[in-house]
Amino acid sequence: MRLVRCHNCGVPEGQEHRAGCPVEVCPGCGAQAVGHRCRRAAGLLRVPFLHFPSVCARCGAIDPPWFGVPDVVWTYYVAPFEREEIVCEPCFKTIVRLIDRYRPRPDWLPTKAEIATYRAVWSRFHRSSLRGPQRRRLAAELDALEAAYSPRRSADKTHKSTARRRTSERV
């Protein structure tokens, strides 16, 4: 078994995170502990660092690197009952290749260039240690790209009406 350390503060498994580590969770509610005040945590012991590896549901790769694609792409290529699973990038590319081989790519799906743009922004956002306005700008850029891809489906009137219904339910 390999020794795993917190990727942020460097403590080994079983030890409490160093003070201020953003990976530490609140023992009362599970939220990020840094700057968090939770009444349920009073009197509870701090949660030690334990590594639970991510596993690709298709090939079994342990802790595959994260990648991002627009939601519309994920929902088109990944079966509904598998969408909450972790899939590594090589497996996702295989899924795309297999499906595209037997089914014509719909016009409303973002182009490969648009997906590459999204992934570049997602990668900067995901790997970034930016705080405040810079991080919010990247988040807003990702949201804008997601919104740009969503209306393509609005030609389908059923989708349009359900999208409105979902929006009004959130409010």
Order of alpha helices (4+ residues) and beta strands (2+ residues): alpha-alpha-alpha-alpha-alpha
